[in-house]
Amino acid sequence: MFRTSPILATRRPAPSRGRAPIARRTRGEISAIAAAGEIVAAALDAGRRTASVGTSTAVVAESVEAVLESRGAEAVLRSEFDFPAACCTSVNETVIHGVPSDRALVDGDLLSIDVACRFDGWCADAAITVPVGEVDAGRTRLVAETEATLQAAIAAIRPGRRWSEVARELQERVERSGFATITGWTGHGVGREVHEAPAAPATLTAGLLGRGDFTLLPGMVLAVEPVLVLQAPPPSGGPCLRGVATVRGGDAWSVETASGVPACHVEHTIAVTTRGAEVLTTMTATREGVEA
């Protein structure tokens, strides 16, 4: 995720917004991004399998890094953003950018793992949220609804649609679910860099009602990442959803819900094709019959 003044301070200029050109990738370039995406998916799977009661988030991060290293992939969060680990591990009220530590996971925790890598010059980015041990019904439903929102985004992506239309559909779905979203953080384009134009929020924002909106076209590659919060949505006061407030955690990186309620973060890197959407951050070896 990125924002106008990102906590993850990249060594490169922040991605431009609004009318910045949006790259359209060739079929070969999309396949190269998918190769990076398969590594990200494998790393996330290792993190998921490692996460258990009594295991520290640092150990989870080590399992992720082992996959990246074994596949010859660059851990972009560390190499380009100076993040202190190969991935983010965000627990409960920590929404994004949680730093791995000796904190042991306990029953009922929600652990979000966010991984980005570069492989052969191309980036991919994805995140999962893992319920740890015995998780109560509210948190279980939160994870299910967040994953369903991401699947709804994938189903809604097709050439010719405005991104504001997709975001509105996702926002309405979240509102019906009874959960809330966060404000100020968005998905983004992915390619040679992990954060590229455009901003791709998973809810309707003021930017999407103005110059920040864009039309989906074949060859665009986006990281789509809905975040839901275990809290009722506040009144929007207009067409844009006013998400719940976030604050910095006790370190220089983490972002937490101001109210302390748990959050769930999921993400895929997705290519827009002539037929709709192609998810690039999976461990599927082949993606036949999909053309950019």
Secondary structure as GFF3:
##gff-version 3
##sequence-region A 1 292
A	DSSP	alpha_helix	27	50	.	.	.	ID=ss1
A	DSSP	alpha_helix	57	70	.	.	.	ID=ss2
A	DSSP	beta_strand	74	75	.	.	.	ID=ss3
A	DSSP	alpha_helix	76	81	.	.	.	ID=ss4
A	DSSP	beta_strand	88	91	.	.	.	ID=ss5
A	DSSP	beta_strand	94	96	.	.	.	ID=ss6
A	DSSP	beta_strand	110	119	.	.	.	ID=ss7
A	DSSP	beta_strand	122	131	.	.	.	ID=ss8
A	DSSP	alpha_helix	137	156	.	.	.	ID=ss9
A	DSSP	alpha_helix	163	177	.	.	.	ID=ss10
A	DSSP	beta_strand	187	189	.	.	.	ID=ss11
A	DSSP	beta_strand	196	200	.	.	.	ID=ss12
A	DSSP	three_ten_helix	207	209	.	.	.	ID=ss13
A	DSSP	beta_strand	221	224	.	.	.	ID=ss14
A	DSSP	beta_strand	227	229	.	.	.	ID=ss15
A	DSSP	beta_strand	246	248	.	.	.	ID=ss16
A	DSSP	beta_strand	255	257	.	.	.	ID=ss17
A	DSSP	beta_strand	263	265	.	.	.	ID=ss18
A	DSSP	beta_strand	268	273	.	.	.	ID=ss19
A	DSSP	beta_strand	276	279	.	.	.	ID=ss20
###
